[in-house]
């Protein structure tokens, strides 16, 4: 188990050093990522807040839901997109974290590419 933990820690360190987007998938109460449990937990926390905001915004605009959302906190960008290939009654989401401010269009495009891969 320690070897796998070291591998994910190395993946996180490499992503942070290169300031590259770290991708995650979430659905049915759990999140999965390749950069370790702490990083996945950070994504899950951001996801819960963003989904709540998206639902409130969707209700305010008389829409069912907002299909994607991102936020900036300091130099970090976090966000998600609903996976259009998942069950619309209980959709999965994909999203990411990156340790730099990333333009929204570029971020959402990268997450959508990840969903399609």
C-alpha positions as CSV (number, residue, x, y, z in Angstrom):
1,X,0.0,0.0,0.0
2,X,2.9,2.4,0.8
3,X,4.2,2.1,-2.8
4,X,0.8,3.2,-4.2
5,X,0.7,6.2,-1.7
6,X,4.2,7.2,-2.8
7,X,3.2,7.0,-6.4
8,X,0.1,9.2,-5.9
9,X,2.2,11.7,-3.9
10,X,4.7,11.8,-6.8
11,X,1.8,12.4,-9.2
12,X,0.6,15.3,-7.1
13,X,4.0,16.8,-6.7
14,X,4.6,16.5,-10.5
15,X,1.2,18.2,-11.2
16,X,1.9,20.9,-8.8
17,X,5.4,21.5,-10.1
18,X,4.1,21.7,-13.7
19,X,1.0,23.6,-12.7
20,X,-1.1,21.2,-14.7
21,X,-4.7,20.4,-14.2
22,X,-5.5,17.4,-12.0
23,X,-8.7,15.6,-13.0
24,X,-11.3,13.9,-10.9
25,X,-14.6,12.1,-11.3
26,X,-17.5,12.1,-8.8
27,X,-20.8,10.5,-8.4
28,X,-23.1,8.7,-6.0
29,X,-21.3,10.2,-3.0
30,X,-17.7,9.5,-3.8
31,X,-14.9,11.1,-5.7
32,X,-11.9,9.5,-7.5
33,X,-8.6,11.0,-8.6
34,X,-5.1,10.0,-9.3
35,X,-3.2,12.4,-7.0
36,X,-4.0,10.9,-3.6
37,X,-6.8,11.1,-1.0
38,X,-5.9,14.5,0.3
39,X,-6.1,16.1,-3.1
40,X,-9.3,14.2,-3.9
41,X,-10.8,15.4,-0.6
42,X,-9.9,19.0,-1.6
43,X,-11.7,18.5,-4.9
44,X,-14.7,16.9,-3.2
45,X,-15.0,19.9,-0.8
46,X,-14.9,22.4,-3.7
47,X,-17.3,20.3,-5.6
48,X,-19.9,20.3,-2.8
49,X,-19.7,24.1,-2.6
50,X,-19.8,24.7,-6.3
51,X,-22.8,22.3,-6.8
52,X,-24.7,24.0,-4.1
53,X,-24.1,27.4,-5.8
54,X,-24.9,26.0,-9.2
55,X,-28.3,24.6,-7.9
56,X,-29.1,27.9,-6.2
57,X,-28.2,29.9,-9.4
58,X,-30.2,27.5,-11.5
59,X,-33.3,27.9,-9.3
60,X,-32.9,31.7,-9.3
61,X,-32.7,31.8,-13.1
62,X,-35.6,29.3,-13.5
63,X,-33.3,26.7,-14.9
64,X,-33.1,23.1,-13.8
65,X,-29.4,23.2,-13.1
66,X,-26.2,24.8,-14.2
67,X,-24.1,22.5,-16.3
68,X,-20.7,23.7,-15.1
69,X,-19.1,26.0,-12.6
70,X,-15.6,27.1,-11.6
71,X,-14.2,29.2,-8.8
72,X,-10.9,31.0,-8.2
73,X,-9.4,31.1,-4.7
74,X,-6.1,32.9,-4.7
75,X,-4.0,31.3,-7.4
76,X,-6.0,28.1,-7.5
77,X,-8.8,27.3,-10.0
78,X,-11.4,24.6,-9.2
79,X,-14.5,23.5,-11.1
80,X,-16.7,20.8,-12.6
81,X,-18.9,19.9,-15.5
82,X,-21.8,17.4,-15.4
83,X,-21.0,14.4,-17.5
84,X,-23.7,14.4,-20.3
85,X,-23.2,10.6,-20.8
86,X,-24.3,9.8,-17.3
87,X,-27.9,9.3,-15.9
88,X,-29.6,12.7,-15.9
89,X,-31.5,11.8,-12.7
90,X,-28.3,11.1,-10.8
91,X,-25.5,12.6,-13.0
92,X,-21.8,12.0,-12.6
93,X,-19.5,15.0,-12.7
94,X,-15.9,15.5,-13.8
95,X,-13.8,18.3,-12.7
96,X,-10.4,19.5,-11.7
97,X,-8.0,21.5,-9.6
98,X,-5.0,23.5,-10.7
99,X,-2.6,25.7,-8.8
100,X,-2.9,28.7,-11.1
101,X,-5.6,31.0,-12.4
102,X,-6.8,29.4,-15.5
103,X,-9.3,31.1,-18.0
104,X,-12.8,29.6,-17.6
105,X,-13.1,28.6,-21.3
106,X,-9.7,26.8,-21.2
107,X,-10.6,25.0,-17.9
108,X,-14.1,23.9,-19.0
109,X,-12.7,22.8,-22.4
110,X,-10.0,20.6,-20.7
111,X,-12.6,19.0,-18.4
112,X,-14.9,18.3,-21.3
113,X,-12.0,16.7,-23.2
114,X,-11.3,14.6,-20.1
115,X,-15.0,13.5,-20.0
116,X,-14.7,12.5,-23.7
117,X,-11.5,10.5,-23.2
